[in-house]
Amino acid sequence: MSVGAPRGLASSGQKPIAEILHPLSAAEEPLSVTVGGEKEAGLTNGTPVETSSPASASSLFSRLQLDEDLEADVLDPYTLAETRDLFVTVDDPKKHVSTMETYITYRVSTKTSRIEFDLPEYYVRRRYQDFDWLRIKLEDSQPTHLIPPLPEKFVMKGVVDRFSEEFVETRMKALDKFLKRVADHPVLSFNPHLNAFLSAKDLNKRQGLALLTKVGESVKHVAGGYKLRPRPAEFCAMGDYLDTFSQKLGTIDRIAQRILKEQSEYLTELREYGTVYSSWAGSEEELQRPLEGVASCVTTCCRALEEQCENMSQDSLPVLREYLLYIESMKNVLRKRDQTQAEYEGRLEAAILRKQEDKTPIPVEVEKCQDKVECFNADLKADWERWQSNKRQDFKQFLIDMADKNITHYEKCQAGWESLITLLQEKQTEDKTSDTN
């Protein structure tokens, strides 16, 4: 049973099984969300929103720093209970070419003081399918927990070169983030499959890949035709939030993709625009310096825009894509929770009918199913809080970086055009002096 799961329900003062078909207490309220005074399938998580604007950029960053200090007081309870003792890094991509295939491997470095590991440091090389093996193993062995998503494996041929430096760099960052999230998790980080992934020279990936999760297996045989009762309000609120968040994030992602495409097309036009001024300067002696100045400004703007497109492609869009995949992972865990609840309710209903007919006592299997539901609920709620905390930090950094990079972009463009104004003023002064003489 996972960390945080209720144990020994029968001896913990729980209500009789027949009275707790829904584990959510009536006193508990679903997550309330308000946007612009109207209720919506929430994105505020009950956190008050400060509507006043800062007086300056410095006060904004001061307030962001204050927010970080405040959030340090409400960190994940697991991280407060123990010091980090497992550090992982994914870097150094290398291309391998053989007669059968071409693929990329990444170096996975591990430093740890845990007794589960024989050595304090490990360095192994893994390819994408090894990371996928780990994710599948974690889903199979820890069905009650949220498994961080991997970047998508397949890319459209002819659209993205999966061996290009940009693509490999972006994927490496995503794999590094995936592994760090797993290593920082209070339960997943102790999974033996993670240990093997980090330390074994050669992974034995043949074992268990075709196995179904225990939850899915049991539901398939026990609760196949059972109609699930409504989710407890707490988990309904989670589902509603994920639907709304997915819709908003999906819209942002689609628009961002279009913006990136339009900026790339504009960059192509801008380069041709600058070339025209450069060639024009060669045939206009009197206007040579101003025209060369314009060409130089356009080149500066091209470099700034190219850098902005690169930042958007490698830093901004991957964050949006990761959380869209995260939403699907969370929805998958919610569905598994529903299946577990259906299994429990189906067994309980059958046991109650048998008891009414021949006074047969409630079998132990029903109590075990109840314990499984409580375990699922506890693990899911803990992972939900952890996910929300990570999401707040990630998107705060995402927005700060986006603002900072846009400011840098426009400052570079502004500096380029200001240099042109200086050049034109100098040319004008020279012309006046020449006319006077």
C-alpha positions in Angstrom: 0.0 0.0 0.0 1.2 3.5 -0.8 2.4 6.1 1.6 -0.5 8.0 3.1 -3.0 5.2 2.5 -5.4 4.3 5.5 -4.5 1.0 7.1 -6.6 -1.2 9.2 -9.9 0.5 8.5 -11.8 -1.9 10.7 -9.8 -0.9 13.7 -9.6 2.9 13.0 -13.1 3.8 14.1 -14.5 3.9 10.6 -18.3 3.7 10.0 -19.8 0.3 8.9 -19.2 -0.4 5.3 -22.9 -0.1 4.3 -22.9 3.5 5.6 -19.9 4.8 3.6 -20.7 4.2 0.0 -19.3 7.7 -0.6 -16.1 8.4 1.3 -16.5 12.1 1.1 -18.0 13.6 4.2 -21.1 15.7 3.9 -19.2 18.4 5.8 -16.6 18.7 3.1 -17.3 21.2 0.3 -16.2 20.9 -3.3 -13.7 23.3 -4.6 -15.3 26.7 -5.3 -14.1 28.8 -8.2 -15.1 32.4 -9.1 -14.0 34.2 -12.2 -15.1 37.8 -12.7 -17.9 37.3 -10.1 -19.4 34.3 -11.9 -18.9 30.7 -10.9 -16.8 28.7 -13.3 -15.1 25.3 -13.3 -12.4 26.8 -11.3 -8.9 28.0 -12.0 -8.2 29.8 -8.7 -8.4 26.8 -6.3 -9.9 29.0 -3.7 -6.9 31.3 -3.6 -7.7 35.1 -3.2 -6.7 37.1 -6.2 -4.9 40.4 -5.8 -6.4 42.8 -8.4 -4.4 45.9 -7.7 -1.5 46.6 -10.1 2.1 47.2 -9.0 3.4 50.7 -9.3 6.5 49.6 -11.2 8.4 46.6 -12.5 10.6 46.5 -9.4 7.6 46.4 -7.1 6.2 43.5 -9.3 9.3 41.5 -8.9 9.4 42.3 -5.1 5.8 41.0 -4.8 6.6 37.9 -6.8 9.6 37.3 -4.5 7.2 37.7 -1.5 4.8 35.2 -3.0 7.6 32.7 -3.3 8.6 33.3 0.4 5.0 32.8 1.4 4.6 29.6 -0.7 7.7 28.2 1.0 5.6 28.0 4.2 3.0 25.7 2.5 5.2 23.3 0.7 4.3 19.7 0.1 4.2 18.0 3.5 6.4 15.2 2.2 9.2 17.6 1.4 9.0 19.1 4.8 9.3 15.6 6.4 12.5 14.6 4.7 15.6 16.0 3.0 16.1 15.4 -0.6 18.6 12.6 -1.1 18.2 11.7 -4.8 19.4 13.9 -7.5 19.1 13.1 -11.3 20.1 14.9 -14.5 19.5 14.1 -18.1 22.1 15.6 -20.5 24.7 14.9 -23.2 22.6 13.6 -26.1 24.4 11.4 -28.6 23.4 10.1 -32.0 23.9 6.4 -32.7 23.8 5.0 -36.3 23.6 1.3 -37.0 22.5 -0.8 -39.9 19.1 -1.4 -38.4 18.2 2.0 -36.9 19.3 5.5 -35.9 18.5 6.8 -32.5 19.5 9.2 -29.7 20.7 8.3 -26.2 21.0 10.6 -23.2 23.3 10.4 -20.2 21.4 9.9 -17.0 23.4 11.0 -13.9 22.4 10.0 -10.4 23.8 11.1 -7.0 22.2 9.6 -3.9 22.8 8.7 -0.3 20.0 6.1 -0.2 20.7 2.7 1.1 18.6 1.1 -1.7 21.5 2.0 -4.1 24.8 0.2 -3.9 26.8 3.2 -5.1 26.5 7.0 -4.4 26.8 7.9 -8.1 25.7 6.3 -11.4 26.1 7.2 -15.0 24.1 5.3 -17.6 22.8 6.0 -21.1 19.1 5.7 -22.0 17.1 6.3 -25.1 13.5 7.5 -25.3 12.0 4.0 -25.2 13.7 3.4 -21.9 12.0 6.4 -20.4 8.7 5.1 -21.8 9.4 1.7 -20.2 9.9 3.4 -16.8 6.6 5.4 -17.2 4.7 2.2 -18.0 6.2 0.4 -15.1 5.3 3.2 -12.7 1.7 3.2 -14.0 1.5 -0.5 -13.5 3.0 -0.7 -10.1 1.6 2.6 -8.7 -1.9 2.9 -10.2 -3.1 5.2 -7.4 -0.5 7.9 -8.2 -0.2 10.6 -10.8 2.7 9.7 -13.1 4.4 12.7 -14.8 4.0 12.7 -18.6 6.7 12.1 -21.2 7.0 14.3 -24.3 5.2 12.8 -27.3 7.2 10.1 -29.0 6.0 10.5 -32.6 6.6 13.5 -34.7 5.3 14.3 -38.2 7.8 13.2 -40.8 8.8 16.0 -43.1 7.6 18.6 -40.6 10.0 18.1 -37.7 13.5 16.5 -37.9 13.8 14.4 -34.8 17.5 14.4 -35.1 17.9 18.1 -35.4 19.8 19.9 -32.6 16.8 22.0 -31.7 14.4 18.9 -31.4 17.0 16.9 -29.4 17.6 19.7 -27.0 13.9 20.3 -26.4 13.3 16.6 -25.9 16.3 16.3 -23.5 14.9 19.1 -21.3 11.5 17.4 -21.2 13.0 14.0 -20.3 15.1 15.7 -17.6 12.0 17.4 -16.2 10.1 14.1 -16.2 12.8 12.2 -14.3 13.3 15.0 -11.8 9.5 15.0 -11.0 9.7 11.2 -10.5 12.8 11.5 -8.3 11.2 14.2 -6.2 8.0 12.3 -5.6 7.8 10.8 -2.0 6.5 7.5 -3.3 7.5 7.1 -6.9 11.1 7.8 -6.1 11.3 4.6 -4.0 9.9 2.4 -6.8 12.3 -0.5 -7.6 11.9 0.1 -11.4 13.2 3.6 -11.0 16.2 2.2 -9.1 16.8 -0.2 -12.0 16.4 2.6 -14.6 19.0 4.8 -12.8 21.6 2.1 -11.9 21.4 -0.9 -14.3 23.7 -1.0 -17.3 21.1 -3.0 -19.3 17.4 -2.8 -18.6 15.4 -6.1 -18.7 12.4 -4.5 -20.3 10.7 -7.7 -21.3 9.2 -8.4 -17.9 5.7 -7.0 -17.2 5.2 -4.8 -20.3 2.1 -6.7 -21.3 0.5 -6.8 -17.9 -2.6 -4.8 -17.0 -2.7 -2.8 -13.8 -4.3 -4.6 -10.9 -7.0 -2.0 -10.7 -8.0 -2.5 -14.4 -7.8 -6.3 -14.0 -10.1 -6.5 -11.0 -12.6 -4.1 -12.4 -12.7 -6.0 -15.7 -13.9 -9.2 -13.9 -15.9 -7.8 -11.0 -17.6 -4.6 -12.0 -18.0 -5.0 -15.7 -21.7 -4.3 -15.8 -22.0 -2.1 -12.7 -23.4 1.4 -13.1 -21.1 3.8 -11.1 -22.7 6.1 -8.6 -21.8 9.8 -8.9 -18.3 10.8 -7.9 -17.8 12.4 -4.5 -18.1 16.2 -4.9 -14.4 16.6 -4.2 -13.4 14.5 -7.2 -16.1 16.0 -9.4 -14.5 19.4 -8.7 -11.2 18.0 -9.9 -12.7 16.7 -13.1 -14.4 20.0 -13.8 -11.2 21.9 -13.1 -9.3 19.7 -15.5 -11.9 20.1 -18.3 -11.8 23.9 -18.0 -8.0 24.1 -17.6 -7.6 21.8 -20.6 -9.8 24.0 -22.7 -8.1 27.2 -21.8 -4.6 25.8 -22.1 -5.4 24.1 -25.5 -6.6 27.5 -26.8 -3.5 29.2 -25.7 -1.3 26.4 -27.2 -3.1 26.7 -30.6 -2.8 30.5 -30.7 0.9 30.3 -29.6 1.6 27.8 -32.4 0.0 30.2 -34.9 1.9 33.2 -33.5 5.2 31.2 -33.9 4.4 30.3 -37.4 3.5 33.9 -38.4 6.7 35.2 -36.7 8.8 32.7 -38.6 7.2 33.8 -41.9 7.6 37.4 -40.9 11.3 36.7 -40.1 11.8 35.4 -43.6 10.2 38.5 -45.1 12.3 40.8 -42.8 15.5 39.2 -43.9 14.6 39.9 -47.6 13.6 43.4 -46.6 17.1 44.1 -45.1 18.8 42.7 -48.1 17.1 45.2 -50.4 18.4 48.1 -48.4 21.9 46.7 -48.5 21.9 46.3 -52.3 20.3 49.8 -52.7 23.1 51.4 -50.6 25.6 50.2 -53.2 24.0 52.3 -56.0 23.2 55.5 -54.0 26.4 57.2 -52.9 24.6 60.1 -51.2 22.3 57.8 -49.3 24.7 55.0 -48.7 25.2 55.5 -44.9 21.5 56.0 -44.1 20.5 53.0 -46.2 23.3 50.8 -44.6 22.0 52.0 -41.3 18.4 50.8 -42.1 19.8 47.5 -43.3 21.8 47.2 -40.0 18.6 48.0 -38.0 16.7 45.4 -39.8 19.5 42.8 -39.2 19.3 43.7 -35.5 15.6 43.2 -35.5 16.0 39.9 -37.4 18.4 38.6 -34.7 16.1 39.6 -31.9 13.1 38.0 -33.6 15.0 34.8 -34.3 16.0 34.6 -30.7 12.4 35.2 -29.6 11.1 32.5 -31.9 13.7 30.1 -30.5 12.7 30.9 -27.0 9.1 30.4 -27.8 9.7 27.1 -29.5 12.2 25.6 -26.9 10.9 27.2 -23.7 7.4 28.4 -23.8 5.5 25.9 -26.0 7.0 22.8 -24.2 5.5 24.1 -20.9 2.1 24.3 -22.5 2.5 20.8 -24.1 3.7 19.2 -20.8 0.7 20.4 -18.9 -1.8 19.4 -21.6 -0.2 15.9 -21.3 -0.3 16.2 -17.5 -4.1 16.9 -17.6 -4.6 13.6 -19.6 -2.5 11.8 -17.0 -4.6 13.2 -14.2 -7.8 12.3 -15.9 -6.5 8.8 -16.4 -5.9 8.5 -12.6 -9.4 9.8 -11.9 -10.9 7.2 -14.2 -8.9 4.5 -12.4 -10.3 5.9 -9.1 -13.8 5.6 -10.5 -13.1 2.0 -11.5 -11.9 1.2 -8.0 -15.0 2.8 -6.5 -17.2 0.8 -9.0 -15.5 -2.4 -7.9 -16.1 -1.7 -4.3 -19.7 -0.6 -4.7 -20.4 -3.7 -6.9 -19.0 -6.1 -4.3 -20.7 -4.3 -1.5 -24.1 -4.3 -3.2 -23.8 -8.0 -3.9 -22.7 -8.7 -0.3 -25.7 -6.8 1.1 -28.1 -8.8 -1.1 -26.6 -12.1 0.1 -26.7 -11.0 3.7 -30.4 -10.1 3.3 -31.1 -13.5 1.8 -29.1 -15.9 4.0 -27.6 -13.6 6.6 -24.1 -14.2 5.2 -21.5 -11.8 6.9 -19.8 -9.2 4.8 -16.8 -10.9 3.2 -13.3 -9.7 3.9 -12.8 -9.0 0.2 -15.3 -6.1 0.5 -13.4 -4.6 3.3 -10.2 -4.9 1.2 -12.0 -3.1 -1.6 -13.0 -0.3 0.7 -9.5 0.0 1.9 -8.3 0.2 -1.7 -10.8 3.1 -2.4 -9.6 5.0 0.7 -6.0 4.4 -0.4 -6.8 5.7 -3.9 -8.5 8.8 -2.5 -5.7 9.6 -0.2 -3.0 9.2 -2.8 -4.9 11.1 -5.4 -5.6 14.0 -3.1 -1.9 14.2 -2.1 -0.8 14.1 -5.7 -3.4 16.7 -6.7 -2.1 19.2 -4.1 1.5 18.5 -5.2 0.5 19.0 -8.8 -1.2 22.2 -8.1 1.8 23.5 -6.2 4.1 22.6 -9.0 1.8 24.1 -11.6 1.7 27.5 -9.7 5.4 27.6 -9.6 5.9 26.5 -13.2 3.4 29.0 -14.7 4.7 31.8 -12.5 8.1 31.2 -13.9 6.6 30.7 -17.4 4.9 34.2 -17.3 8.0 35.9 -15.8 10.2 34.5 -18.5 7.8 35.4 -21.3 7.5 39.0 -20.1 11.3 39.2 -19.6 12.1 37.8 -23.1 9.5 40.1 -24.8 11.0 43.1 -23.0 14.5 42.1 -24.1 13.2 41.6 -27.7 11.7 45.1 -27.9 14.6 46.7 -26.2 17.0 45.3 -28.8 14.7 46.5 -31.6 14.4 49.9 -30.0 18.1 50.2 -29.6 18.6 49.4 -33.3 16.2 52.0 -34.5 17.6 54.6 -32.0 21.1 54.1 -33.5 19.6 54.8 -36.9 18.1 58.1 -35.7 21.6 59.1 -34.3 23.2 58.2 -37.7 20.6 60.2 -39.6 21.0 63.2 -37.3 24.8 63.1 -37.8 24.3 62.9 -41.6 21.9 65.8 -41.5 24.5 67.9 -39.6 27.2 66.9 -42.1 25.0 67.9 -45.0 24.2 71.4 -43.4 27.9 71.9 -42.8 28.7 71.0 -46.4 26.1 73.3 -47.7 27.4 76.2 -45.6 30.9 75.7 -46.9 
